[in-house]
């Protein structure tokens, strides 16, 4: 159990560093997803209420 806890603690720094390095990509992908969902919602609104 101690070994597992130490491994998790050591890998946490690596995971945090990788996430910090990919923050820009995460923001771009999130923006693209929100844009696509927004276009879909506008399309549904137009087709249902038109």
N, C-alpha and C positions, 0 to 999 in steps of 0.2 A: 504494500500500500504506500509506503514511504517513497519507493522508487517511482511509482506511478505519479504521485503528487509532484515529485521533483521534475519529472519529464513534462508534465502539463505546465508547470511554472516556467520551465525553460522554453517551451515552445510558444508560450503566450507572447513573449517579446517578439518572436519571429512573425507570428500572425499579425500582431499590431503593426509592425513595420511594413509588412506586405500590404495591409489595408491602407496605411497612410500613403504608400507609394502609388496605389491605384485609385485614390480618391477622385482624381480628375476623370478617369474612365467611368467610375461609378456614377458621377454626376451627369456625364454625357449620355450614358445608357438610360438613366432614370428620366432625363429630359426627353429622350426619344420615345420612351414608353408613354410618358404623359402626353406627348404630342399626338401619338397614334390613337390613344384612347380618346383624346379630345376630338379628333377628326371623326372617329367612330360615333361618338355621342352626338355631334352635330348632324351627321348623316342620318342617324336614327330619329332625331328630332324632326328633321325635314321630311323624312319619309312617313312618319306617323302622323304628323300634324298638317301635312300639306294636302 
